Amino acid sequence: MSHCQTCGACCASFRVDFSVSELLENGGAVPDGLADVINDHTARLRGTDYASPRCAALGGKIGERAHCNIYEWRPGPCREFREGDDACERARARHGLLPLPAARPAVTR
Protein backbone atom coordinates (compact mmCIF):
# COMPACT_ATOMS: atom_id res chain seq x y z
CA MET A 1 0.00 0.00 0.00
CA SER A 2 1.22 3.47 -0.82
CA HIS A 3 2.12 5.74 2.08
CA CYS A 4 0.03 8.38 0.30
CA GLN A 5 -3.14 6.57 1.35
CA THR A 6 -2.48 7.42 4.98
CA CYS A 7 -0.45 10.62 4.69
CA GLY A 8 -2.12 13.56 2.93
CA ALA A 9 0.62 15.98 4.00
CA CYS A 10 1.18 17.25 0.46
CA CYS A 11 -2.50 18.20 0.21
CA ALA A 12 -2.09 20.40 3.27
CA SER A 13 1.26 21.99 2.49
CA PHE A 14 1.34 23.57 -0.96
CA ARG A 15 -0.62 25.92 -3.20
CA VAL A 16 -1.91 23.99 -6.22
CA ASP A 17 -2.12 26.03 -9.42
CA PHE A 18 -3.00 24.42 -12.73
CA SER A 19 -4.23 25.26 -16.22
CA VAL A 20 -7.86 26.35 -16.53
CA SER A 21 -8.08 23.84 -19.38
CA GLU A 22 -8.13 21.11 -16.71
CA LEU A 23 -11.45 22.38 -15.33
CA LEU A 24 -14.58 20.42 -16.20
CA GLU A 25 -16.23 23.47 -17.76
CA ASN A 26 -13.31 23.72 -20.20
CA GLY A 27 -13.22 20.04 -21.20
CA GLY A 28 -10.99 18.81 -18.38
CA ALA A 29 -11.86 16.68 -15.37
CA VAL A 30 -11.27 18.85 -12.28
CA PRO A 31 -14.65 19.74 -10.73
CA ASP A 32 -15.28 23.46 -11.19
CA GLY A 33 -16.56 23.95 -7.64
CA LEU A 34 -13.24 22.88 -6.13
CA ALA A 35 -11.17 25.51 -7.90
CA ASP A 36 -10.92 29.27 -8.15
CA VAL A 37 -10.03 30.80 -11.49
CA ILE A 38 -7.07 33.13 -10.93
CA ASN A 39 -6.73 34.51 -14.46
CA ASP A 40 -7.35 33.47 -18.09
CA HIS A 41 -4.75 30.71 -17.81
CA THR A 42 -4.57 29.62 -14.17
CA ALA A 43 -6.90 27.99 -11.66
CA ARG A 44 -6.14 27.06 -8.05
CA LEU A 45 -7.53 24.27 -5.89
CA ARG A 46 -9.64 25.77 -3.13
CA GLY A 47 -8.11 25.78 0.30
CA THR A 48 -4.51 25.70 -0.94
CA ASP A 49 -3.92 29.46 -0.84
CA TYR A 50 -3.85 29.93 2.93
CA ALA A 51 -1.04 30.26 5.46
CA SER A 52 -2.08 26.78 6.62
CA PRO A 53 -3.24 25.25 3.33
CA ARG A 54 -5.58 22.28 3.12
CA CYS A 55 -7.04 21.27 -0.22
CA ALA A 56 -10.84 21.26 -0.26
CA ALA A 57 -10.70 17.79 -1.84
CA LEU A 58 -8.68 16.25 1.00
CA GLY A 59 -10.61 13.89 3.23
CA GLY A 60 -9.60 12.20 6.45
CA LYS A 61 -6.90 12.97 8.96
CA ILE A 62 -3.34 13.78 7.89
CA GLY A 63 -0.90 11.06 8.85
CA GLU A 64 -3.58 8.52 9.67
CA ARG A 65 -6.04 7.91 6.88
CA ALA A 66 -6.09 10.69 4.32
CA HIS A 67 -7.53 10.50 0.83
CA CYS A 68 -8.21 12.67 -2.19
CA ASN A 69 -11.92 12.94 -2.91
CA ILE A 70 -11.19 13.75 -6.58
CA TYR A 71 -8.24 11.39 -7.10
CA GLU A 72 -9.34 10.31 -10.60
CA TRP A 73 -9.99 13.93 -11.58
CA ARG A 74 -7.08 15.65 -9.79
CA PRO A 75 -5.07 18.26 -11.74
CA GLY A 76 -1.61 17.84 -13.25
CA PRO A 77 0.47 19.11 -10.32
CA CYS A 78 -1.14 16.51 -8.06
CA ARG A 79 -0.52 13.78 -10.64
CA GLU A 80 3.13 14.79 -10.90
CA PHE A 81 3.77 14.73 -7.14
CA ARG A 82 5.89 11.72 -6.15
CA GLU A 83 5.90 9.77 -2.91
CA GLY A 84 9.23 10.11 -1.12
CA ASP A 85 10.67 12.96 -3.18
CA ASP A 86 12.05 16.14 -1.57
CA ALA A 87 8.71 17.98 -1.66
CA CYS A 88 6.98 14.97 -0.09
CA GLU A 89 9.51 14.86 2.74
CA ARG A 90 9.17 18.63 3.34
CA ALA A 91 5.39 18.28 3.53
CA ARG A 92 5.66 15.34 5.93
CA ALA A 93 8.06 17.29 8.16
CA ARG A 94 5.63 20.27 8.27
CA HIS A 95 3.05 17.95 9.79
CA GLY A 96 5.41 16.23 12.20
CA LEU A 97 5.50 12.99 10.22
CA LEU A 98 8.63 10.87 10.06
CA PRO A 99 10.55 10.56 6.79
CA LEU A 100 9.56 7.62 4.63
CA PRO A 101 11.83 4.59 4.73
CA ALA A 102 14.36 4.65 1.92
CA ALA A 103 13.42 2.46 -0.99
CA ARG A 104 15.53 -0.63 -1.17
CA PRO A 105 17.30 -1.18 -4.47
CA ALA A 106 16.21 -4.24 -6.40
CA VAL A 107 18.43 -7.24 -5.90
CA THR A 108 19.72 -8.76 -9.11
CA ARG A 109 21.02 -12.28 -9.27
DSSP file with accessible surface (Angstrom, degrees, kcal/mol):
  #  RESIDUE AA STRUCTURE BP1 BP2  ACC     N-H-->O    O-->H-N    N-H-->O    O-->H-N    TCO  KAPPA ALPHA  PHI   PSI    X-CA   Y-CA   Z-CA
    1    1 A M              0   0  167      0, 0.0     2,-0.1     0, 0.0     0, 0.0   0.000 360.0 360.0 360.0 139.9    0.0    0.0    0.0
    2    2 A S    >   -     0   0   42      1,-0.1     3,-1.3     2,-0.0     4,-0.2  -0.401 360.0-132.5 -69.4 141.8    1.2    3.5   -0.8
    3    3 A H  G >> S+     0   0   75      1,-0.2     3,-1.8     2,-0.2     4,-1.2   0.772 103.2  74.2 -62.8 -24.9    2.1    5.7    2.1
    4    4 A C  G 34 S+     0   0   64      1,-0.3     4,-0.3     2,-0.2    -1,-0.2   0.779  82.8  67.1 -60.6 -27.1    0.0    8.4    0.3
    5    5 A Q  G <4 S+     0   0  100     -3,-1.3    -1,-0.3     1,-0.2    -2,-0.2   0.597 114.7  27.1 -73.7  -9.3   -3.1    6.6    1.4
    6    6 A T  T <4 S+     0   0   38     -3,-1.8    57,-0.3    59,-0.2    -1,-0.2   0.472 117.9  59.7-123.1  -7.9   -2.5    7.4    5.0
    7    7 A C     <  +     0   0    9     -4,-1.2    56,-2.5    56,-0.2    57,-0.3   0.955  46.7 169.7 -89.8 -82.2   -0.4   10.6    4.7
    8    8 A G    >   +     0   0    7     -4,-0.3     3,-0.5    54,-0.2     4,-0.4   0.492  36.4 128.3  80.2   2.0   -2.1   13.6    2.9
    9    9 A A  G >   +     0   0    1      1,-0.2     3,-1.5     2,-0.2    53,-0.1   0.873  67.9  56.3 -60.7 -36.9    0.6   16.0    4.0
   10   10 A C  G >> S+     0   0   40      1,-0.3     3,-1.3     2,-0.2     4,-1.0   0.873 102.0  57.0 -63.6 -32.3    1.2   17.2    0.5
   11   11 A C  G <4 S+     0   0   36     -3,-0.5    44,-3.0     1,-0.3    -1,-0.3   0.553 112.5  41.9 -75.5  -7.7   -2.5   18.2    0.2
   12   12 A A  G <4 S+     0   0    7     -3,-1.5    -1,-0.3    -4,-0.4    -2,-0.2  -0.119 112.9  52.3-128.4  33.9   -2.1   20.4    3.3
   13   13 A S  T <4 S+     0   0   12     -3,-1.3     2,-0.3     1,-0.3    -2,-0.2   0.551  97.1  49.7-137.6 -25.4    1.3   22.0    2.5
   14   14 A F  S  < S-     0   0   45     -4,-1.0     2,-0.3    38,-0.1    -1,-0.3  -0.912  71.4-114.7-129.6 152.2    1.3   23.6   -1.0
   15   15 A R        -     0   0  142     -2,-0.3     2,-0.7    -3,-0.1    34,-0.1  -0.645  32.5-147.3 -76.9 137.6   -0.6   25.9   -3.2
   16   16 A V        +     0   0   18     29,-0.3    29,-2.2    -2,-0.3     2,-0.4  -0.882  22.1 173.4-117.2 100.6   -1.9   24.0   -6.2
   17   17 A D  E     +A   44   0A  51     -2,-0.7     2,-0.3    27,-0.2    27,-0.2  -0.836   8.1 161.9-101.9 144.5   -2.1   26.0   -9.4
   18   18 A F  E     -A   43   0A  12     25,-2.6    25,-3.3    -2,-0.4     2,-0.1  -0.946  43.8 -71.0-153.9 170.4   -3.0   24.4  -12.7
   19   19 A S  E >   -A   42   0A  51     -2,-0.3     3,-2.3    23,-0.2    23,-0.2  -0.426  34.2-131.6 -70.2 137.8   -4.2   25.3  -16.2
   20   20 A V  G >  S+     0   0   23     21,-1.5     3,-1.8     1,-0.3     6,-0.2   0.752 103.9  75.1 -60.5 -20.3   -7.9   26.4  -16.5
   21   21 A S  G 3  S+     0   0   70     20,-0.3    -1,-0.3     1,-0.3    21,-0.1   0.706  85.4  64.0 -66.3 -15.1   -8.1   23.8  -19.4
   22   22 A E  G <  S+     0   0   51     -3,-2.3     8,-2.8     6,-0.2     7,-0.9   0.564  81.2 103.6 -84.4  -7.0   -8.1   21.1  -16.7
   23   23 A L  B X >S-c   30   0B   4     -3,-1.8     5,-2.6    -4,-0.2     3,-1.7  -0.491  81.1-122.8 -75.7 146.2  -11.5   22.4  -15.3
   24   24 A L  G > 5S+     0   0  103      6,-2.8     3,-2.0     1,-0.3    -1,-0.1   0.894 111.1  58.7 -54.5 -42.8  -14.6   20.4  -16.2
   25   25 A E  G 3 5S+     0   0  124      1,-0.3    -1,-0.3     5,-0.3    -4,-0.1   0.706 108.2  47.2 -64.3 -17.0  -16.2   23.5  -17.8
   26   26 A N  G < 5S-     0   0   80     -3,-1.7    -1,-0.3    -6,-0.2    -2,-0.2   0.137 132.2 -86.5-109.3  16.8  -13.3   23.7  -20.2
   27   27 A G  T < 5S+     0   0   73     -3,-2.0    -3,-0.2     1,-0.2    -2,-0.1   0.443  96.3 108.7  96.1  -0.3  -13.2   20.0  -21.2
   28   28 A G  S   <S-     0   0   24     -5,-2.6    -1,-0.2    -8,-0.2    -5,-0.2  -0.004  72.9-115.8 -90.6-156.8  -11.0   18.8  -18.4
   29   29 A A  S    S+     0   0   41     -7,-0.9    -6,-0.2    44,-0.2    -5,-0.1   0.554  72.4 109.4-122.5 -13.2  -11.9   16.7  -15.4
   30   30 A V  B    S-c   23   0B   1     -8,-2.8    -6,-2.8     1,-0.1    -5,-0.3  -0.529  77.8-111.5 -72.4 124.0  -11.3   18.8  -12.3
   31   31 A P    >   -     0   0   37      0, 0.0     3,-1.7     0, 0.0     4,-0.1  -0.338  19.8-136.5 -58.0 129.5  -14.7   19.7  -10.7
   32   32 A D  G >  S+     0   0   54      1,-0.3     3,-1.7     2,-0.2    -2,-0.1   0.847  99.0  61.9 -56.9 -37.9  -15.3   23.5  -11.2
   33   33 A G  G 3  S+     0   0   53      1,-0.3    -1,-0.3     3,-0.0    -3,-0.0   0.618  98.3  57.5 -69.0 -11.5  -16.6   23.9   -7.6
   34   34 A L  G <  S+     0   0   41     -3,-1.7    12,-2.8    11,-0.0     2,-0.3   0.315 103.7  60.4-100.6   8.6  -13.2   22.9   -6.1
   35   35 A A  E <   -B   45   0A   6     -3,-1.7     2,-0.4    10,-0.3    10,-0.2  -0.958  65.0-143.9-137.1 152.6  -11.2   25.5   -7.9
   36   36 A D  E     -B   44   0A  67      8,-2.7     8,-2.4    -2,-0.3     2,-0.5  -0.958  25.4-127.2-110.5 133.7  -10.9   29.3   -8.1
   37   37 A V  E     -B   43   0A  83     -2,-0.4     6,-0.3     6,-0.2     3,-0.1  -0.709  24.9-177.0 -80.8 124.9  -10.0   30.8  -11.5
   38   38 A I        -     0   0   75      4,-2.9     2,-0.2    -2,-0.5     5,-0.2   0.855  62.7 -30.0 -90.1 -43.7   -7.1   33.1  -10.9
   39   39 A N  S    S-     0   0   77      3,-1.7    -1,-0.3     0, 0.0     3,-0.1  -0.858  85.6 -63.6-156.6-168.8   -6.7   34.5  -14.5
   40   40 A D  S    S+     0   0  142     -2,-0.2     3,-0.1     1,-0.2   -20,-0.1   0.697 133.0  27.5 -61.8 -18.3   -7.3   33.5  -18.1
   41   41 A H  S    S+     0   0  140      1,-0.1   -21,-1.5   -22,-0.1     2,-0.4   0.611 112.2  64.0-117.2 -20.0   -4.8   30.7  -17.8
   42   42 A T  E     +A   19   0A  38    -23,-0.2    -4,-2.9   -22,-0.1    -3,-1.7  -0.930  45.5 179.1-124.7 136.2   -4.6   29.6  -14.2
   43   43 A A  E     -AB  18  37A   0    -25,-3.3   -25,-2.6    -2,-0.4     2,-0.4  -0.836  15.2-150.0-121.2 163.4   -6.9   28.0  -11.7
   44   44 A R  E     -AB  17  36A  30     -8,-2.4    -8,-2.7    -2,-0.3   -27,-0.2  -0.999  22.3-112.3-138.0 133.9   -6.1   27.1   -8.0
   45   45 A L  E >   - B   0  35A   4    -29,-2.2     3,-1.6    -2,-0.4   -29,-0.3  -0.437  46.3-105.2 -62.9 133.5   -7.5   24.3   -5.9
   46   46 A R  T 3  S+     0   0  109    -12,-2.8    10,-2.7     1,-0.2    11,-0.3  -0.312 101.9  24.7 -62.9 140.7   -9.6   25.8   -3.1
   47   47 A G  T 3  S+     0   0   15      8,-0.2     7,-2.7     9,-0.1     3,-0.4   0.264  96.2  94.6  91.2  -9.9   -8.1   25.8    0.3
   48   48 A T    <   +     0   0    2     -3,-1.6    -2,-0.1     5,-0.2     7,-0.1   0.485  69.0  70.5 -94.4   1.0   -4.5   25.7   -0.9
   49   49 A D  S    S+     0   0   86     -4,-0.2     2,-0.3     5,-0.1    -1,-0.2  -0.152  78.7  99.2-109.7  37.3   -3.9   29.5   -0.8
   50   50 A Y  S    S-     0   0  160     -3,-0.4     0, 0.0     1,-0.1     0, 0.0  -0.798  85.9-109.1-117.7 163.6   -3.9   29.9    2.9
   51   51 A A  S    S+     0   0  109      1,-0.3    -1,-0.1    -2,-0.3    -3,-0.0   0.879 125.5  33.1 -57.8 -37.0   -1.0   30.3    5.5
   52   52 A S  S    S-     0   0  108      2,-0.1    -1,-0.3    -5,-0.0    -3,-0.1  -0.790  98.3-158.8-116.3  83.2   -2.1   26.8    6.6
   53   53 A P        +     0   0   19      0, 0.0    -5,-0.2     0, 0.0     2,-0.2  -0.252  21.2 170.1 -67.2 149.9   -3.2   25.2    3.3
   54   54 A R        -     0   0   99     -7,-2.7   -42,-0.3   -41,-0.1    -5,-0.1  -0.768  34.7-122.2-156.0 115.0   -5.6   22.3    3.1
   55   55 A C    >   -     0   0   13    -44,-3.0     3,-1.8    -2,-0.2    -8,-0.2  -0.282  15.3-131.4 -59.0 137.5   -7.0   21.3   -0.2
   56   56 A A  T 3  S+     0   0   53    -10,-2.7    -1,-0.2     1,-0.3    -9,-0.1   0.714 107.3  57.7 -63.2 -19.3  -10.8   21.3   -0.3
   57   57 A A  T 3  S+     0   0    3    -11,-0.3    12,-3.3   -23,-0.1     2,-0.4   0.508  81.5 107.4 -90.4  -3.3  -10.7   17.8   -1.8
   58   58 A L  E <   -D   68   0C  13     -3,-1.8     2,-0.3    10,-0.2    10,-0.2  -0.617  49.0-172.8 -80.8 127.9   -8.7   16.2    1.0
   59   59 A G  E     +D   67   0C  11      8,-3.5     8,-2.3    -2,-0.4     2,-0.1  -0.810  41.6  19.9-114.4 158.4  -10.6   13.9    3.2
   60   60 A G  E    S-D   66   0C  42     -2,-0.3     2,-0.5     6,-0.2     6,-0.2  -0.298  95.5 -46.1  86.1-168.8   -9.6   12.2    6.5
   61   61 A K  E >>  -D   65   0C 125      4,-0.8     3,-2.1    -2,-0.1     4,-1.8  -0.906  57.4-111.2-110.4 128.8   -6.9   13.0    9.0
   62   62 A I  T 34 S+     0   0   36     -2,-0.5   -54,-0.2     1,-0.3   -55,-0.2  -0.280 101.4  13.1 -58.6 132.4   -3.3   13.8    7.9
   63   63 A G  T 34 S+     0   0   28    -56,-2.5    -1,-0.3   -57,-0.3   -56,-0.2   0.336 128.0  54.8  84.6  -5.7   -0.9   11.1    8.8
   64   64 A E  T <4 S-     0   0  119     -3,-2.1    -2,-0.2   -57,-0.3   -57,-0.1   0.710 125.5 -19.4-120.8 -62.7   -3.6    8.5    9.7
   65   65 A R  E  < S+D   61   0C 168     -4,-1.8    -4,-0.8   -58,-0.2     2,-0.3  -0.547  74.6 162.8-153.7  80.6   -6.0    7.9    6.9
   66   66 A A  E     +D   60   0C   1     -6,-0.2     2,-0.3   -62,-0.1    -6,-0.2  -0.735   7.9 174.7-102.3 152.3   -6.1   10.7    4.3
   67   67 A H  E     -D   59   0C  95     -8,-2.3    -8,-3.5    -2,-0.3     2,-0.6  -0.992  32.9-116.0-155.0 154.2   -7.5   10.5    0.8
   68   68 A C  E >   -D   58   0C  40     -2,-0.3     3,-1.1   -10,-0.2   -10,-0.2  -0.833  16.3-155.9 -92.5 122.3   -8.2   12.7   -2.2
   69   69 A N  T 3  S+     0   0   91    -12,-3.3    -1,-0.1    -2,-0.6   -11,-0.1   0.584  96.8  38.2 -74.6 -10.4  -11.9   12.9   -2.9
   70   70 A I  T >> S+     0   0   10    -13,-0.2     3,-2.1     1,-0.1     4,-0.8  -0.046  73.9 139.7-125.1  31.3  -11.2   13.7   -6.6
   71   71 A Y  G X4 S+     0   0  142     -3,-1.1     3,-1.0     1,-0.3    -2,-0.1   0.857  74.6  46.4 -47.0 -47.6   -8.2   11.4   -7.1
   72   72 A E  G 34 S+     0   0  141      1,-0.2    -1,-0.3    -4,-0.2    -2,-0.1   0.725 122.0  38.0 -69.6 -19.0   -9.3   10.3  -10.6
   73   73 A W  G <4 S+     0   0  121     -3,-2.1    -1,-0.2   -44,-0.0    -2,-0.2   0.255  85.0 134.2-115.2  10.3  -10.0   13.9  -11.6
   74   74 A R    <<  -     0   0   36     -3,-1.0   -45,-0.1    -4,-0.8   -44,-0.1  -0.214  57.9-104.1 -64.4 153.2   -7.1   15.7   -9.8
   75   75 A P    >>  -     0   0    0      0, 0.0     4,-1.7     0, 0.0     3,-0.9  -0.212  35.9 -92.3 -76.4 169.9   -5.1   18.3  -11.7
   76   76 A G  H 3> S+     0   0   14      1,-0.3     4,-2.2     2,-0.2     5,-0.2   0.839 119.9  56.3 -49.8 -48.7   -1.6   17.8  -13.3
   77   77 A P  H 3> S+     0   0   46      0, 0.0     4,-0.9     0, 0.0    -1,-0.3   0.884 109.4  48.0 -58.7 -34.8    0.5   19.1  -10.3
   78   78 A C  H <4 S+     0   0   41     -3,-0.9     3,-0.3     1,-0.2    -2,-0.2   0.881 111.0  50.9 -71.0 -36.3   -1.1   16.5   -8.1
   79   79 A R  H  < S+     0   0  105     -4,-1.7    -1,-0.2     1,-0.2    -3,-0.1   0.825 110.0  50.7 -68.3 -30.7   -0.5   13.8  -10.6
   80   80 A E  H  < S+     0   0  138     -4,-2.2    -1,-0.2    -5,-0.2    -2,-0.2   0.675  84.0 107.1 -82.7 -17.4    3.1   14.8  -10.9
   81   81 A F     <  -     0   0   55     -4,-0.9     2,-0.5    -3,-0.3    -3,-0.0  -0.365  60.1-149.8 -64.6 137.3    3.8   14.7   -7.1
   82   82 A R    >   -     0   0  151     -2,-0.1     3,-1.8     0, 0.0     6,-0.4  -0.945  14.6-115.6-120.3 130.5    5.9   11.7   -6.2
   83   83 A E  T 3  S+     0   0   83     -2,-0.5     3,-0.1     1,-0.2     4,-0.0  -0.353  99.9  12.4 -57.7 128.5    5.9    9.8   -2.9
   84   84 A G  T 3  S+     0   0   37      1,-0.2    -1,-0.2    -2,-0.1    19,-0.1   0.365  93.5 127.7  87.5  -5.2    9.2   10.1   -1.1
   85   85 A D  S <> S-     0   0   57     -3,-1.8     4,-2.5     1,-0.1    -1,-0.2  -0.163  78.9 -90.1 -77.3 179.6   10.7   13.0   -3.2
   86   86 A D  H  > S+     0   0  128      1,-0.2     4,-2.3     2,-0.2     5,-0.2   0.902 127.6  49.4 -58.5 -43.2   12.1   16.1   -1.6
   87   87 A A  H  > S+     0   0   20      1,-0.2     4,-2.4     2,-0.2    -1,-0.2   0.907 110.3  52.0 -64.7 -38.9    8.7   18.0   -1.7
   88   88 A C  H  > S+     0   0   12     -6,-0.4     4,-2.7     1,-0.2    -2,-0.2   0.941 110.3  47.7 -59.9 -47.6    7.0   15.0   -0.1
   89   89 A E  H  X S+     0   0   45     -4,-2.5     4,-2.4     1,-0.2    -2,-0.2   0.884 110.8  51.5 -66.0 -35.9    9.5   14.9    2.7
   90   90 A R  H  X S+     0   0  128     -4,-2.3     4,-2.1    -5,-0.2    -1,-0.2   0.924 111.2  48.2 -64.7 -42.4    9.2   18.6    3.3
   91   91 A A  H  X S+     0   0    1     -4,-2.4     4,-1.0     2,-0.2    -2,-0.2   0.924 111.3  49.8 -63.7 -44.1    5.4   18.3    3.5
   92   92 A R  H ><>S+     0   0   29     -4,-2.7     5,-2.9     1,-0.2     3,-0.8   0.929 109.6  51.3 -61.3 -42.4    5.7   15.3    5.9
   93   93 A A  H ><5S+     0   0   70     -4,-2.4     3,-1.9     1,-0.2    -1,-0.2   0.892 103.1  59.4 -63.2 -38.9    8.1   17.3    8.2
   94   94 A R  H 3<5S+     0   0  139     -4,-2.1    -1,-0.2     1,-0.3    -2,-0.2   0.792 110.3  43.2 -58.0 -28.7    5.6   20.3    8.3
   95   95 A H  T <<5S-     0   0   70     -4,-1.0    -1,-0.3    -3,-0.8    -2,-0.2   0.226 120.2-107.1-104.5  12.7    3.1   18.0    9.8
   96   96 A G  T < 5S+     0   0   69     -3,-1.9     2,-0.3     1,-0.2    -3,-0.2   0.698  70.3 145.8  72.8  20.7    5.4   16.2   12.2
   97   97 A L      < -     0   0   40     -5,-2.9    -1,-0.2    -6,-0.2    -2,-0.1  -0.683  51.1-111.4 -92.2 144.9    5.5   13.0   10.2
   98   98 A L        -     0   0  138     -2,-0.3    -1,-0.1     1,-0.1    -5,-0.0  -0.324  40.7 -92.1 -68.4 154.6    8.6   10.9   10.1
   99   99 A P        -     0   0   95      0, 0.0    -1,-0.1     0, 0.0     3,-0.1  -0.275  48.5-101.0 -61.4 152.6   10.5   10.6    6.8
  100  100 A L        -     0   0   22      1,-0.1     3,-0.1    -3,-0.1   -11,-0.0  -0.452  43.9 -95.1 -72.1 149.0    9.6    7.6    4.6
  101  101 A P        -     0   0   95      0, 0.0    -1,-0.1     0, 0.0     2,-0.1  -0.384  49.3 -99.9 -62.2 142.6   11.8    4.6    4.7
  102  102 A A        -     0   0   93      1,-0.1     2,-0.2    -3,-0.1   -18,-0.0  -0.394  40.4-107.1 -64.2 140.3   14.4    4.6    1.9
  103  103 A A        -     0   0   98     -3,-0.1    -1,-0.1    -2,-0.1    -3,-0.0  -0.478  32.6-125.2 -67.8 135.9   13.4    2.5   -1.0
  104  104 A R        -     0   0  229     -2,-0.2     3,-0.1    -3,-0.1    -1,-0.1  -0.700  25.2-115.0 -83.5 134.2   15.5   -0.6   -1.2
  105  105 A P        -     0   0  117      0, 0.0     2,-0.1     0, 0.0    -1,-0.1  -0.353  38.7 -97.1 -66.4 149.0   17.3   -1.2   -4.5
  106  106 A A        -     0   0   93      1,-0.1     2,-0.5    -2,-0.0     0, 0.0  -0.397  35.7-126.4 -65.6 140.2   16.2   -4.2   -6.4
  107  107 A V        -     0   0  120     -2,-0.1     2,-0.4    -3,-0.1    -1,-0.1  -0.788  23.4-160.4 -91.3 126.6   18.4   -7.2   -5.9
  108  108 A T              0   0  129     -2,-0.5     0, 0.0     0, 0.0     0, 0.0  -0.868 360.0 360.0-106.9 142.9   19.7   -8.8   -9.1
  109  109 A R              0   0  274     -2,-0.4    -2,-0.0     0, 0.0     0, 0.0  -0.885 360.0 360.0-121.3 360.0   21.0  -12.3   -9.3
